Amino acid sequence: MKDTQNISLIGIAWNHFLRSLDDHGFREAGKKIALAFLAGFLSAAALYPDELGRAFNKIVTWHNYAIPTVLWIFGLVFSAPRIFRLLSAFFTTEEQEVESIEGIPTSELLDHLFTFGTFKRDDIEDKFKIPRYRYTALAKKLKELDVLTSGENNATVLNPDCSREHVASILEGKTTAAELEKPLTIVRPLPSFTRRQIRDSLQETDAKQACNPCAAVCAA
């Protein structure tokens, strides 16, 4: 009976761990494990400082410093892509950078909008290889600016009142504050861990737009 109870408790704990992993992902689970390990280490250091020091020294020097050597190599290998992106960004000049918004080059985005006249989610994700959240953020912002509108069957399409020049000025941050109330955030293709969002100098105002900016430009 006792063995069965132990097995059941282990199974419950394991299932709970798997559900937590499914809800929060490996990164969050790794953070919690690391924090638990750190808390235990600090507790041991506070209670048994001498014993912990001797144990730590044995672990570090075990088999000719095998453990720290392996950890250093693993850290270097797994950090290599990040280091490479950092070095690439460091040696890349501003003139060589391709301006993009939400990971899509602005020139290619313009070509797609004015060639197909649509901004379908599946088409954009497949063509530009961007994640769902980037598409959603960009589509929402372009709808707020009246660049995109709803077409037949609630499809997301290009506003027919918008000219290519006006949309280009919006994407490149050249539209004036009087024409554009909510400026776009331009995201340049830099490493994710040093992601730099370059917001143009336009400031959001409390006043609402008096008219459709695209229609105003076309009418002019």
Biotite code that builds the C-alpha atoms (Angstrom):
import biotite.structure as struc

atoms = struc.array([
    struc.Atom([0.000, 0.000, 0.000], chain_id="A", res_id=1, res_name="MET", atom_name="CA", element="C"),
    struc.Atom([2.818, 2.382, 0.890], chain_id="A", res_id=2, res_name="LYS", atom_name="CA", element="C"),
    struc.Atom([4.694, 1.661, -2.364], chain_id="A", res_id=3, res_name="ASP", atom_name="CA", element="C"),
    struc.Atom([1.517, 2.290, -4.370], chain_id="A", res_id=4, res_name="THR", atom_name="CA", element="C"),
    struc.Atom([0.995, 5.600, -2.589], chain_id="A", res_id=5, res_name="GLN", atom_name="CA", element="C"),
    struc.Atom([4.559, 6.684, -3.311], chain_id="A", res_id=6, res_name="ASN", atom_name="CA", element="C"),
    struc.Atom([4.171, 5.783, -6.973], chain_id="A", res_id=7, res_name="ILE", atom_name="CA", element="C"),
    struc.Atom([0.928, 7.769, -7.156], chain_id="A", res_id=8, res_name="SER", atom_name="CA", element="C"),
    struc.Atom([2.506, 10.822, -5.554], chain_id="A", res_id=9, res_name="LEU", atom_name="CA", element="C"),
    struc.Atom([5.428, 10.634, -7.978], chain_id="A", res_id=10, res_name="ILE", atom_name="CA", element="C"),
    struc.Atom([3.003, 10.373, -10.897], chain_id="A", res_id=11, res_name="GLY", atom_name="CA", element="C"),
    struc.Atom([0.980, 13.350, -9.696], chain_id="A", res_id=12, res_name="ILE", atom_name="CA", element="C"),
    struc.Atom([4.124, 15.435, -9.235], chain_id="A", res_id=13, res_name="ALA", atom_name="CA", element="C"),
    struc.Atom([5.381, 14.445, -12.688], chain_id="A", res_id=14, res_name="TRP", atom_name="CA", element="C"),
    struc.Atom([2.059, 15.290, -14.357], chain_id="A", res_id=15, res_name="ASN", atom_name="CA", element="C"),
    struc.Atom([2.013, 18.634, -12.568], chain_id="A", res_id=16, res_name="HIS", atom_name="CA", element="C"),
    struc.Atom([5.538, 19.333, -13.817], chain_id="A", res_id=17, res_name="PHE", atom_name="CA", element="C"),
    struc.Atom([4.543, 18.488, -17.407], chain_id="A", res_id=18, res_name="LEU", atom_name="CA", element="C"),
    struc.Atom([1.469, 20.761, -17.240], chain_id="A", res_id=19, res_name="ARG", atom_name="CA", element="C"),
    struc.Atom([3.573, 23.575, -15.862], chain_id="A", res_id=20, res_name="SER", atom_name="CA", element="C"),
    struc.Atom([6.119, 23.043, -18.628], chain_id="A", res_id=21, res_name="LEU", atom_name="CA", element="C"),
    struc.Atom([3.365, 23.121, -21.248], chain_id="A", res_id=22, res_name="ASP", atom_name="CA", element="C"),
    struc.Atom([1.900, 26.348, -19.821], chain_id="A", res_id=23, res_name="ASP", atom_name="CA", element="C"),
    struc.Atom([5.118, 28.293, -19.287], chain_id="A", res_id=24, res_name="HIS", atom_name="CA", element="C"),
    struc.Atom([7.698, 26.694, -21.636], chain_id="A", res_id=25, res_name="GLY", atom_name="CA", element="C"),
    struc.Atom([11.249, 25.481, -21.073], chain_id="A", res_id=26, res_name="PHE", atom_name="CA", element="C"),
    struc.Atom([12.650, 28.963, -20.481], chain_id="A", res_id=27, res_name="ARG", atom_name="CA", element="C"),
    struc.Atom([10.392, 29.736, -17.520], chain_id="A", res_id=28, res_name="GLU", atom_name="CA", element="C"),
    struc.Atom([10.895, 26.232, -16.115], chain_id="A", res_id=29, res_name="ALA", atom_name="CA", element="C"),
    struc.Atom([14.664, 26.657, -16.425], chain_id="A", res_id=30, res_name="GLY", atom_name="CA", element="C"),
    struc.Atom([14.482, 29.990, -14.596], chain_id="A", res_id=31, res_name="LYS", atom_name="CA", element="C"),
    struc.Atom([12.547, 28.447, -11.713], chain_id="A", res_id=32, res_name="LYS", atom_name="CA", element="C"),
    struc.Atom([14.959, 25.521, -11.449], chain_id="A", res_id=33, res_name="ILE", atom_name="CA", element="C"),
    struc.Atom([17.925, 27.898, -11.507], chain_id="A", res_id=34, res_name="ALA", atom_name="CA", element="C"),
    struc.Atom([16.355, 30.078, -8.799], chain_id="A", res_id=35, res_name="LEU", atom_name="CA", element="C"),
    struc.Atom([15.605, 27.027, -6.649], chain_id="A", res_id=36, res_name="ALA", atom_name="CA", element="C"),
    struc.Atom([19.201, 25.834, -7.051], chain_id="A", res_id=37, res_name="PHE", atom_name="CA", element="C"),
    struc.Atom([20.513, 29.302, -6.175], chain_id="A", res_id=38, res_name="LEU", atom_name="CA", element="C"),
    struc.Atom([18.298, 29.482, -3.089], chain_id="A", res_id=39, res_name="ALA", atom_name="CA", element="C"),
    struc.Atom([19.539, 26.081, -1.941], chain_id="A", res_id=40, res_name="GLY", atom_name="CA", element="C"),
    struc.Atom([23.147, 27.026, -2.586], chain_id="A", res_id=41, res_name="PHE", atom_name="CA", element="C"),
    struc.Atom([22.856, 30.266, -0.612], chain_id="A", res_id=42, res_name="LEU", atom_name="CA", element="C"),
    struc.Atom([21.110, 28.454, 2.231], chain_id="A", res_id=43, res_name="SER", atom_name="CA", element="C"),
    struc.Atom([23.906, 25.880, 2.396], chain_id="A", res_id=44, res_name="ALA", atom_name="CA", element="C"),
    struc.Atom([26.500, 28.654, 2.267], chain_id="A", res_id=45, res_name="ALA", atom_name="CA", element="C"),
    struc.Atom([24.850, 30.400, 5.206], chain_id="A", res_id=46, res_name="ALA", atom_name="CA", element="C"),
    struc.Atom([24.486, 27.242, 7.323], chain_id="A", res_id=47, res_name="LEU", atom_name="CA", element="C"),
    struc.Atom([27.678, 25.337, 6.454], chain_id="A", res_id=48, res_name="TYR", atom_name="CA", element="C"),
    struc.Atom([30.213, 27.752, 4.957], chain_id="A", res_id=49, res_name="PRO", atom_name="CA", element="C"),
    struc.Atom([33.305, 25.620, 5.662], chain_id="A", res_id=50, res_name="ASP", atom_name="CA", element="C"),
    struc.Atom([31.810, 22.331, 4.419], chain_id="A", res_id=51, res_name="GLU", atom_name="CA", element="C"),
    struc.Atom([30.409, 24.041, 1.339], chain_id="A", res_id=52, res_name="LEU", atom_name="CA", element="C"),
    struc.Atom([33.791, 25.581, 0.529], chain_id="A", res_id=53, res_name="GLY", atom_name="CA", element="C"),
    struc.Atom([35.525, 22.220, 0.674], chain_id="A", res_id=54, res_name="ARG", atom_name="CA", element="C"),
    struc.Atom([32.804, 20.544, -1.378], chain_id="A", res_id=55, res_name="ALA", atom_name="CA", element="C"),
    struc.Atom([32.918, 23.304, -3.974], chain_id="A", res_id=56, res_name="PHE", atom_name="CA", element="C"),
    struc.Atom([36.691, 22.992, -4.264], chain_id="A", res_id=57, res_name="ASN", atom_name="CA", element="C"),
    struc.Atom([36.415, 19.226, -4.810], chain_id="A", res_id=58, res_name="LYS", atom_name="CA", element="C"),
    struc.Atom([33.769, 19.705, -7.495], chain_id="A", res_id=59, res_name="ILE", atom_name="CA", element="C"),
    struc.Atom([35.784, 22.344, -9.349], chain_id="A", res_id=60, res_name="VAL", atom_name="CA", element="C"),
    struc.Atom([39.055, 20.378, -9.281], chain_id="A", res_id=61, res_name="THR", atom_name="CA", element="C"),
    struc.Atom([37.441, 16.977, -10.011], chain_id="A", res_id=62, res_name="TRP", atom_name="CA", element="C"),
    struc.Atom([39.192, 15.180, -12.897], chain_id="A", res_id=63, res_name="HIS", atom_name="CA", element="C"),
    struc.Atom([41.502, 18.098, -13.653], chain_id="A", res_id=64, res_name="ASN", atom_name="CA", element="C"),
    struc.Atom([38.765, 20.795, -13.691], chain_id="A", res_id=65, res_name="TYR", atom_name="CA", element="C"),
    struc.Atom([36.488, 18.733, -15.934], chain_id="A", res_id=66, res_name="ALA", atom_name="CA", element="C"),
    struc.Atom([33.158, 20.292, -14.874], chain_id="A", res_id=67, res_name="ILE", atom_name="CA", element="C"),
    struc.Atom([34.055, 23.997, -15.321], chain_id="A", res_id=68, res_name="PRO", atom_name="CA", element="C"),
    struc.Atom([35.803, 23.160, -18.607], chain_id="A", res_id=69, res_name="THR", atom_name="CA", element="C"),
    struc.Atom([32.715, 21.385, -19.981], chain_id="A", res_id=70, res_name="VAL", atom_name="CA", element="C"),
    struc.Atom([30.405, 24.178, -18.814], chain_id="A", res_id=71, res_name="LEU", atom_name="CA", element="C"),
    struc.Atom([32.636, 26.803, -20.431], chain_id="A", res_id=72, res_name="TRP", atom_name="CA", element="C"),
    struc.Atom([32.678, 24.936, -23.760], chain_id="A", res_id=73, res_name="ILE", atom_name="CA", element="C"),
    struc.Atom([28.896, 24.424, -23.714], chain_id="A", res_id=74, res_name="PHE", atom_name="CA", element="C"),
    struc.Atom([28.352, 28.103, -22.942], chain_id="A", res_id=75, res_name="GLY", atom_name="CA", element="C"),
    struc.Atom([30.674, 29.154, -25.745], chain_id="A", res_id=76, res_name="LEU", atom_name="CA", element="C"),
    struc.Atom([29.032, 26.854, -28.320], chain_id="A", res_id=77, res_name="VAL", atom_name="CA", element="C"),
    struc.Atom([25.461, 27.841, -27.452], chain_id="A", res_id=78, res_name="PHE", atom_name="CA", element="C"),
    struc.Atom([26.393, 31.527, -27.363], chain_id="A", res_id=79, res_name="SER", atom_name="CA", element="C"),
    struc.Atom([28.211, 31.424, -30.705], chain_id="A", res_id=80, res_name="ALA", atom_name="CA", element="C"),
    struc.Atom([25.191, 32.554, -32.824], chain_id="A", res_id=81, res_name="PRO", atom_name="CA", element="C"),
    struc.Atom([24.545, 35.469, -30.475], chain_id="A", res_id=82, res_name="ARG", atom_name="CA", element="C"),
    struc.Atom([28.215, 36.470, -30.488], chain_id="A", res_id=83, res_name="ILE", atom_name="CA", element="C"),
    struc.Atom([28.278, 36.263, -34.285], chain_id="A", res_id=84, res_name="PHE", atom_name="CA", element="C"),
    struc.Atom([25.198, 38.519, -34.589], chain_id="A", res_id=85, res_name="ARG", atom_name="CA", element="C"),
    struc.Atom([26.734, 40.984, -32.165], chain_id="A", res_id=86, res_name="LEU", atom_name="CA", element="C"),
    struc.Atom([29.969, 41.149, -34.147], chain_id="A", res_id=87, res_name="LEU", atom_name="CA", element="C"),
    struc.Atom([28.035, 41.470, -37.423], chain_id="A", res_id=88, res_name="SER", atom_name="CA", element="C"),
    struc.Atom([26.002, 44.364, -36.011], chain_id="A", res_id=89, res_name="ALA", atom_name="CA", element="C"),
    struc.Atom([29.159, 46.037, -34.690], chain_id="A", res_id=90, res_name="PHE", atom_name="CA", element="C"),
    struc.Atom([30.866, 45.984, -38.092], chain_id="A", res_id=91, res_name="PHE", atom_name="CA", element="C"),
    struc.Atom([27.714, 46.938, -40.024], chain_id="A", res_id=92, res_name="THR", atom_name="CA", element="C"),
    struc.Atom([27.362, 50.633, -40.774], chain_id="A", res_id=93, res_name="THR", atom_name="CA", element="C"),
    struc.Atom([24.077, 52.509, -40.754], chain_id="A", res_id=94, res_name="GLU", atom_name="CA", element="C"),
    struc.Atom([24.226, 52.860, -44.534], chain_id="A", res_id=95, res_name="GLU", atom_name="CA", element="C"),
    struc.Atom([24.505, 49.088, -44.967], chain_id="A", res_id=96, res_name="GLN", atom_name="CA", element="C"),
    struc.Atom([21.516, 48.315, -42.777], chain_id="A", res_id=97, res_name="GLU", atom_name="CA", element="C"),
    struc.Atom([18.246, 47.508, -44.531], chain_id="A", res_id=98, res_name="VAL", atom_name="CA", element="C"),
    struc.Atom([15.412, 49.450, -42.949], chain_id="A", res_id=99, res_name="GLU", atom_name="CA", element="C"),
    struc.Atom([12.588, 47.186, -41.920], chain_id="A", res_id=100, res_name="SER", atom_name="CA", element="C"),
    struc.Atom([9.427, 47.282, -39.908], chain_id="A", res_id=101, res_name="ILE", atom_name="CA", element="C"),
    struc.Atom([8.470, 44.280, -37.737], chain_id="A", res_id=102, res_name="GLU", atom_name="CA", element="C"),
    struc.Atom([11.168, 42.286, -39.536], chain_id="A", res_id=103, res_name="GLY", atom_name="CA", element="C"),
    struc.Atom([9.918, 43.051, -43.081], chain_id="A", res_id=104, res_name="ILE", atom_name="CA", element="C"),
    struc.Atom([12.032, 45.263, -45.401], chain_id="A", res_id=105, res_name="PRO", atom_name="CA", element="C"),
    struc.Atom([9.966, 48.354, -46.117], chain_id="A", res_id=106, res_name="THR", atom_name="CA", element="C"),
    struc.Atom([10.604, 48.244, -49.863], chain_id="A", res_id=107, res_name="SER", atom_name="CA", element="C"),
    struc.Atom([9.415, 44.633, -50.102], chain_id="A", res_id=108, res_name="GLU", atom_name="CA", element="C"),
    struc.Atom([6.373, 45.431, -47.973], chain_id="A", res_id=109, res_name="LEU", atom_name="CA", element="C"),
    struc.Atom([5.464, 48.281, -50.328], chain_id="A", res_id=110, res_name="LEU", atom_name="CA", element="C"),
    struc.Atom([5.888, 46.047, -53.369], chain_id="A", res_id=111, res_name="ASP", atom_name="CA", element="C"),
    struc.Atom([3.611, 43.405, -51.869], chain_id="A", res_id=112, res_name="HIS", atom_name="CA", element="C"),
    struc.Atom([0.889, 45.872, -50.854], chain_id="A", res_id=113, res_name="LEU", atom_name="CA", element="C"),
    struc.Atom([0.721, 47.610, -54.211], chain_id="A", res_id=114, res_name="PHE", atom_name="CA", element="C"),
    struc.Atom([1.146, 44.435, -56.270], chain_id="A", res_id=115, res_name="THR", atom_name="CA", element="C"),
    struc.Atom([-1.473, 42.265, -54.568], chain_id="A", res_id=116, res_name="PHE", atom_name="CA", element="C"),
    struc.Atom([-3.502, 44.894, -52.731], chain_id="A", res_id=117, res_name="GLY", atom_name="CA", element="C"),
    struc.Atom([-3.954, 42.572, -49.747], chain_id="A", res_id=118, res_name="THR", atom_name="CA", element="C"),
    struc.Atom([-2.303, 41.861, -46.416], chain_id="A", res_id=119, res_name="PHE", atom_name="CA", element="C"),
    struc.Atom([-3.408, 38.295, -45.756], chain_id="A", res_id=120, res_name="LYS", atom_name="CA", element="C"),
    struc.Atom([-1.897, 36.707, -42.669], chain_id="A", res_id=121, res_name="ARG", atom_name="CA", element="C"),
    struc.Atom([-0.845, 33.401, -44.259], chain_id="A", res_id=122, res_name="ASP", atom_name="CA", element="C"),
    struc.Atom([0.654, 35.139, -47.302], chain_id="A", res_id=123, res_name="ASP", atom_name="CA", element="C"),
    struc.Atom([2.698, 37.566, -45.192], chain_id="A", res_id=124, res_name="ILE", atom_name="CA", element="C"),
    struc.Atom([3.941, 34.932, -42.741], chain_id="A", res_id=125, res_name="GLU", atom_name="CA", element="C"),
    struc.Atom([4.955, 32.529, -45.534], chain_id="A", res_id=126, res_name="ASP", atom_name="CA", element="C"),
    struc.Atom([6.559, 35.165, -47.729], chain_id="A", res_id=127, res_name="LYS", atom_name="CA", element="C"),
    struc.Atom([8.518, 37.124, -45.122], chain_id="A", res_id=128, res_name="PHE", atom_name="CA", element="C"),
    struc.Atom([9.021, 34.338, -42.555], chain_id="A", res_id=129, res_name="LYS", atom_name="CA", element="C"),
    struc.Atom([7.830, 36.377, -39.583], chain_id="A", res_id=130, res_name="ILE", atom_name="CA", element="C"),
    struc.Atom([6.058, 35.081, -36.459], chain_id="A", res_id=131, res_name="PRO", atom_name="CA", element="C"),
    struc.Atom([2.336, 35.599, -35.850], chain_id="A", res_id=132, res_name="ARG", atom_name="CA", element="C"),
    struc.Atom([2.788, 38.336, -33.244], chain_id="A", res_id=133, res_name="TYR", atom_name="CA", element="C"),
    struc.Atom([4.790, 40.500, -35.661], chain_id="A", res_id=134, res_name="ARG", atom_name="CA", element="C"),
    struc.Atom([2.101, 40.226, -38.341], chain_id="A", res_id=135, res_name="TYR", atom_name="CA", element="C"),
    struc.Atom([-0.618, 41.054, -35.814], chain_id="A", res_id=136, res_name="THR", atom_name="CA", element="C"),
    struc.Atom([1.222, 44.123, -34.492], chain_id="A", res_id=137, res_name="ALA", atom_name="CA", element="C"),
    struc.Atom([1.932, 45.476, -37.979], chain_id="A", res_id=138, res_name="LEU", atom_name="CA", element="C"),
    struc.Atom([-1.586, 44.821, -39.295], chain_id="A", res_id=139, res_name="ALA", atom_name="CA", element="C"),
    struc.Atom([-3.115, 46.551, -36.272], chain_id="A", res_id=140, res_name="LYS", atom_name="CA", element="C"),
    struc.Atom([-0.893, 49.609, -36.656], chain_id="A", res_id=141, res_name="LYS", atom_name="CA", element="C"),
    struc.Atom([-1.507, 49.923, -40.416], chain_id="A", res_id=142, res_name="LEU", atom_name="CA", element="C"),
    struc.Atom([-5.272, 49.682, -39.824], chain_id="A", res_id=143, res_name="LYS", atom_name="CA", element="C"),
    struc.Atom([-5.052, 52.460, -37.222], chain_id="A", res_id=144, res_name="GLU", atom_name="CA", element="C"),
    struc.Atom([-3.307, 54.609, -39.841], chain_id="A", res_id=145, res_name="LEU", atom_name="CA", element="C"),
    struc.Atom([-5.955, 53.762, -42.484], chain_id="A", res_id=146, res_name="ASP", atom_name="CA", element="C"),
    struc.Atom([-3.332, 52.173, -44.724], chain_id="A", res_id=147, res_name="VAL", atom_name="CA", element="C"),
    struc.Atom([-5.221, 48.889, -44.444], chain_id="A", res_id=148, res_name="LEU", atom_name="CA", element="C"),
    struc.Atom([-8.965, 48.426, -44.386], chain_id="A", res_id=149, res_name="THR", atom_name="CA", element="C"),
    struc.Atom([-11.510, 45.596, -44.451], chain_id="A", res_id=150, res_name="SER", atom_name="CA", element="C"),
    struc.Atom([-12.540, 44.245, -47.838], chain_id="A", res_id=151, res_name="GLY", atom_name="CA", element="C"),
    struc.Atom([-14.836, 41.451, -48.986], chain_id="A", res_id=152, res_name="GLU", atom_name="CA", element="C"),
    struc.Atom([-15.359, 38.636, -46.469], chain_id="A", res_id=153, res_name="ASN", atom_name="CA", element="C"),
    struc.Atom([-13.609, 40.831, -43.882], chain_id="A", res_id=154, res_name="ASN", atom_name="CA", element="C"),
    struc.Atom([-10.288, 40.416, -45.697], chain_id="A", res_id=155, res_name="ALA", atom_name="CA", element="C"),
    struc.Atom([-7.467, 42.832, -44.883], chain_id="A", res_id=156, res_name="THR", atom_name="CA", element="C"),
    struc.Atom([-6.773, 44.899, -48.000], chain_id="A", res_id=157, res_name="VAL", atom_name="CA", element="C"),
    struc.Atom([-4.936, 48.060, -48.983], chain_id="A", res_id=158, res_name="LEU", atom_name="CA", element="C"),
    struc.Atom([-6.916, 51.284, -48.646], chain_id="A", res_id=159, res_name="ASN", atom_name="CA", element="C"),
    struc.Atom([-7.664, 52.360, -52.246], chain_id="A", res_id=160, res_name="PRO", atom_name="CA", element="C"),
    struc.Atom([-7.312, 56.023, -51.216], chain_id="A", res_id=161, res_name="ASP", atom_name="CA", element="C"),
    struc.Atom([-3.640, 55.531, -50.341], chain_id="A", res_id=162, res_name="CYS", atom_name="CA", element="C"),
    struc.Atom([-0.902, 56.294, -52.818], chain_id="A", res_id=163, res_name="SER", atom_name="CA", element="C"),
    struc.Atom([2.402, 54.443, -52.847], chain_id="A", res_id=164, res_name="ARG", atom_name="CA", element="C"),
    struc.Atom([4.267, 57.651, -52.012], chain_id="A", res_id=165, res_name="GLU", atom_name="CA", element="C"),
    struc.Atom([2.176, 58.313, -48.930], chain_id="A", res_id=166, res_name="HIS", atom_name="CA", element="C"),
    struc.Atom([2.471, 54.758, -47.607], chain_id="A", res_id=167, res_name="VAL", atom_name="CA", element="C"),
    struc.Atom([6.213, 54.892, -48.221], chain_id="A", res_id=168, res_name="ALA", atom_name="CA", element="C"),
    struc.Atom([6.455, 58.120, -46.226], chain_id="A", res_id=169, res_name="SER", atom_name="CA", element="C"),
    struc.Atom([4.604, 56.456, -43.343], chain_id="A", res_id=170, res_name="ILE", atom_name="CA", element="C"),
    struc.Atom([6.817, 53.374, -43.348], chain_id="A", res_id=171, res_name="LEU", atom_name="CA", element="C"),
    struc.Atom([9.989, 55.455, -43.609], chain_id="A", res_id=172, res_name="GLU", atom_name="CA", element="C"),
    struc.Atom([8.910, 57.849, -40.829], chain_id="A", res_id=173, res_name="GLY", atom_name="CA", element="C"),
    struc.Atom([8.835, 60.900, -43.102], chain_id="A", res_id=174, res_name="LYS", atom_name="CA", element="C"),
    struc.Atom([5.214, 61.861, -42.526], chain_id="A", res_id=175, res_name="THR", atom_name="CA", element="C"),
    struc.Atom([4.763, 65.018, -40.487], chain_id="A", res_id=176, res_name="THR", atom_name="CA", element="C"),
    struc.Atom([3.029, 65.107, -37.120], chain_id="A", res_id=177, res_name="ALA", atom_name="CA", element="C"),
    struc.Atom([0.124, 67.041, -38.619], chain_id="A", res_id=178, res_name="ALA", atom_name="CA", element="C"),
    struc.Atom([-0.549, 64.213, -41.057], chain_id="A", res_id=179, res_name="GLU", atom_name="CA", element="C"),
    struc.Atom([0.140, 61.276, -38.749], chain_id="A", res_id=180, res_name="LEU", atom_name="CA", element="C"),
    struc.Atom([-1.084, 61.021, -35.163], chain_id="A", res_id=181, res_name="GLU", atom_name="CA", element="C"),
    struc.Atom([0.411, 57.604, -34.297], chain_id="A", res_id=182, res_name="LYS", atom_name="CA", element="C"),
    struc.Atom([3.935, 57.162, -35.727], chain_id="A", res_id=183, res_name="PRO", atom_name="CA", element="C"),
    struc.Atom([5.208, 53.711, -36.556], chain_id="A", res_id=184, res_name="LEU", atom_name="CA", element="C"),
    struc.Atom([8.066, 52.053, -34.733], chain_id="A", res_id=185, res_name="THR", atom_name="CA", element="C"),
    struc.Atom([10.831, 51.139, -37.175], chain_id="A", res_id=186, res_name="ILE", atom_name="CA", element="C"),
    struc.Atom([12.647, 47.961, -36.158], chain_id="A", res_id=187, res_name="VAL", atom_name="CA", element="C"),
    struc.Atom([16.053, 47.513, -37.717], chain_id="A", res_id=188, res_name="ARG", atom_name="CA", element="C"),
    struc.Atom([17.430, 43.965, -38.215], chain_id="A", res_id=189, res_name="PRO", atom_name="CA", element="C"),
    struc.Atom([19.758, 43.904, -35.195], chain_id="A", res_id=190, res_name="LEU", atom_name="CA", element="C"),
    struc.Atom([20.317, 40.980, -32.778], chain_id="A", res_id=191, res_name="PRO", atom_name="CA", element="C"),
    struc.Atom([17.273, 40.112, -30.712], chain_id="A", res_id=192, res_name="SER", atom_name="CA", element="C"),
    struc.Atom([19.070, 40.527, -27.403], chain_id="A", res_id=193, res_name="PHE", atom_name="CA", element="C"),
    struc.Atom([20.024, 44.113, -28.318], chain_id="A", res_id=194, res_name="THR", atom_name="CA", element="C"),
    struc.Atom([16.858, 44.838, -30.265], chain_id="A", res_id=195, res_name="ARG", atom_name="CA", element="C"),
    struc.Atom([16.840, 48.568, -31.000], chain_id="A", res_id=196, res_name="ARG", atom_name="CA", element="C"),
    struc.Atom([13.588, 50.276, -31.863], chain_id="A", res_id=197, res_name="GLN", atom_name="CA", element="C"),
    struc.Atom([14.153, 53.551, -33.632], chain_id="A", res_id=198, res_name="ILE", atom_name="CA", element="C"),
    struc.Atom([11.043, 55.689, -33.237], chain_id="A", res_id=199, res_name="ARG", atom_name="CA", element="C"),
    struc.Atom([10.922, 58.735, -35.444], chain_id="A", res_id=200, res_name="ASP", atom_name="CA", element="C"),
    struc.Atom([10.804, 62.160, -33.867], chain_id="A", res_id=201, res_name="SER", atom_name="CA", element="C"),
    struc.Atom([7.051, 62.457, -34.259], chain_id="A", res_id=202, res_name="LEU", atom_name="CA", element="C"),
    struc.Atom([5.159, 62.690, -30.980], chain_id="A", res_id=203, res_name="GLN", atom_name="CA", element="C"),
    struc.Atom([1.621, 61.467, -30.445], chain_id="A", res_id=204, res_name="GLU", atom_name="CA", element="C"),
    struc.Atom([-0.826, 64.265, -29.802], chain_id="A", res_id=205, res_name="THR", atom_name="CA", element="C"),
    struc.Atom([-4.044, 64.267, -27.834], chain_id="A", res_id=206, res_name="ASP", atom_name="CA", element="C"),
    struc.Atom([-5.974, 65.656, -30.760], chain_id="A", res_id=207, res_name="ALA", atom_name="CA", element="C"),
    struc.Atom([-7.726, 63.168, -33.025], chain_id="A", res_id=208, res_name="LYS", atom_name="CA", element="C"),
    struc.Atom([-7.168, 63.089, -36.800], chain_id="A", res_id=209, res_name="GLN", atom_name="CA", element="C"),
    struc.Atom([-9.621, 65.255, -38.635], chain_id="A", res_id=210, res_name="ALA", atom_name="CA", element="C"),
    struc.Atom([-9.627, 63.161, -41.808], chain_id="A", res_id=211, res_name="CYS", atom_name="CA", element="C"),
    struc.Atom([-8.199, 60.122, -43.535], chain_id="A", res_id=212, res_name="ASN", atom_name="CA", element="C"),
    struc.Atom([-4.485, 60.972, -44.133], chain_id="A", res_id=213, res_name="PRO", atom_name="CA", element="C"),
    struc.Atom([-4.335, 58.866, -47.268], chain_id="A", res_id=214, res_name="CYS", atom_name="CA", element="C"),
    struc.Atom([-7.430, 60.521, -48.742], chain_id="A", res_id=215, res_name="ALA", atom_name="CA", element="C"),
    struc.Atom([-6.069, 63.967, -47.888], chain_id="A", res_id=216, res_name="ALA", atom_name="CA", element="C"),
    struc.Atom([-2.796, 63.300, -49.696], chain_id="A", res_id=217, res_name="VAL", atom_name="CA", element="C"),
    struc.Atom([-4.539, 61.853, -52.753], chain_id="A", res_id=218, res_name="CYS", atom_name="CA", element="C"),
    struc.Atom([-6.959, 64.778, -52.881], chain_id="A", res_id=219, res_name="ALA", atom_name="CA", element="C"),
    struc.Atom([-4.042, 67.198, -52.769], chain_id="A", res_id=220, res_name="ALA", atom_name="CA", element="C"),
])
